[in-house]
Amino acid sequence: MPQLNPAPWFAILIFSWLVFLIVLPPKVIAHTFPNEPTLQSAEKPQTNSWTWPWQ
């Protein structure tokens, strides 16, 4: 089984991590959603208890 020279593989590893950590995050953060969520009111809706006919 041949032994691999670690020099080119280490450079590929470092370059791929640089791409993942420097190039991709700004592209992901710059993504905006077309529909921004709207804030709901802090007031809780009025809930009524059920009236069961058999109780």
N, C-alpha and C positions, 0 to 999 in steps of 0.2 A: 504494500500500500504506500503510495508516494506521500511524502511530507509536503505540506503547503508552506510557502513562504508567507509569514504573517504581515509583511510590510504592505502589500497592496490591499489586503483585506482590512487591515487596521485603518488605512486611509479611506476606504469605502465606508467603513463603520462611522468614522468621524464626519465625513461629508454627509452621510444620510442623516445623522443626528443634527447637524447644522441646518439641514433643510427642514427637519421637523420642528426645531426649536426657534428658528429665526424667520424662515420664509412663510410657513403655514399659519402660525397664530394670527398675524395681522390680517390675513385673508379671511380667516374664520371670524374674527372679531368684527370685521367690516361688514359682515353679512347683516342685513336688516330684514325684519319680517314685514310683510305688507300690511298686516293688521296688528297694530299695537294693542295690548290688553288695556281695557278701561278699568278704572278703579270703581269698586262697588262702594255703596254707602256703608257707613259704620253702623247704621241702625239695623237691628235685627228684624226680620219680618215677623208679623204677628201670626202665631200658630194657634189653632184651636184644637182642643182635645176631641177625640172621636166619641160619639155617643152610640154605644153598642145597644141594640134593641133587646138582647137576651140577658143583660145584667141589670 
